[in-house]
Amino acid sequence: MNRAADNLGSRNNAVFHGTRPQGTEDEREAERRVRDMFSSIAPRYDFLNHFLSGSFDKLWRRRTAKRFAHILHRPGVRVLDLCCGTGDLLFALEREASHSREEVQKPACSFFGADFALPMLRLAQTKNKGGRASFLGADALALPFRDASFDLVAAAFGFRNLVNYDRALREIARVLRPGGEVGILEFCAPSNGALAALYNFYFTRILPKVGGAISGSGEAYSYLPQSVQKFPQPQILKEWIEAAGFENVQHERWTCGIVALHRGAKSS
């Protein structure tokens, strides 16, 4: 076991290695609470994503898709959007793939979205124009796919809501083909002092009130800033991704550092 894995093991013994909504005692209870929260806000989820981010979330997903154009433009690749919610990242990946050669000239790519909040999946299916993507209810810690099934597994703003990050990363590695890539787009706290203070004020004072009022779930939009604050900073997440068997792990921060795209390739 390498040093990163040793460090990961020691951290697992010391902390709850995954999301933990306030008041939950174990992984099963945390998973249930998260699933119930996201199921309850599904009807207003897309609107609030765009409204509360000033529609930057659309830009971030498009940019993520472009970072994987070298995969998406290949013929016959298989792509999984993990914790897909209502499918916006998957549709961005699908659009990027369509910018390559005409479909009639190459085997079609296959796109799958997986989530454990069924109301989210139902909304994703209504947005699935032409029915080209496939959506299924699934536990990200025990995916119903064979080993080496995908060329790309990506997640946008859903990975931090998993109850065990280590198990999720190892499950992603399992379903990826050798050389396949992972992409995790997540919020992170900016490092600039003044910006960090403004970001913290918005996330802890404004967002919970507005999100709670519009969605009808104060709990969900109080949980959001808490989950972001507890999520590891990019350098620590890099170590965890490496410990799960990925190489060439890197990240880039966007929009004054408030989001980061983490990337890595499954070891060959």
C-alpha positions, 0 to 999 in steps of 0.5 A: 500500500502506498503512502497516500493509501496509508494516509487515507486509512488513518483518516478513515479511522479518525473521521466520518469519511463521507457526507454526514447530515447533522444528527446522523449516526451512521452511513445508512442513516446519512444515505437515507437523509440525503436521498430524502432531501434531494427527492423532496427538492426535485421539482425546483432543483433545476431552477434553483441550480441556475438561479442561485449560481447565476447560471454559472452551473451551465458554464461549468458543465459545458467546460467539464464536457470540453475537458473530456472531448478527447474521449467523447469524440472517439467512436463507441465510448461508454459514459456514466454520469454518477449522481446524475440528478436531473441529467444536466451533466450527462446532456452536456457530455452528450452534446459535446460528443455530437460535435464530432463526426456524424453519427452515421460514420462511427459507432454511437456512444452510450450514455448512462445516468445513475442516481438514488433519488428516483424523483430526480431520475424521472425529471431527467427522463423527461428532459431526455430528448430522443431517448438516447441516454439511459437512466437508472436508480443505483447506489454509487457505492455498489453500481450495477455494472460489470468491471471495466464497463466505461471509458468515462465516469463523471459527476457534477456536484453530487460526489460530496453527497456520498456517504463514503468517498473511498468506497465510491472512488474504488467503485468508479475505478472498478467500472472504468476500463484501464486508461479510462478517466474520472471527472469530479466537479465540486464546490470548494472554498476560495483561498482569497481572504476577502473573496472567501468571506463573501463566499461564506456569507452568501453560502451560509446566510443568503443561499439557505434562506432563498433556497429553502423558501423556493424549494420548501425544504430549509433542511436541504439548503442548510445542508448544502453549505455545510456539505461544501464546508466539510468537503476536502480541499482539492489537494486532499481529494487528489490524495484520495483519488490517487489512493483509489488507483488513479494516476495523472490526477490533477485539478483546475479551479474556476470562477475565482476558485469556487469550483474545481474539476478533479481529473484522473486516469485509471492505472493501466 
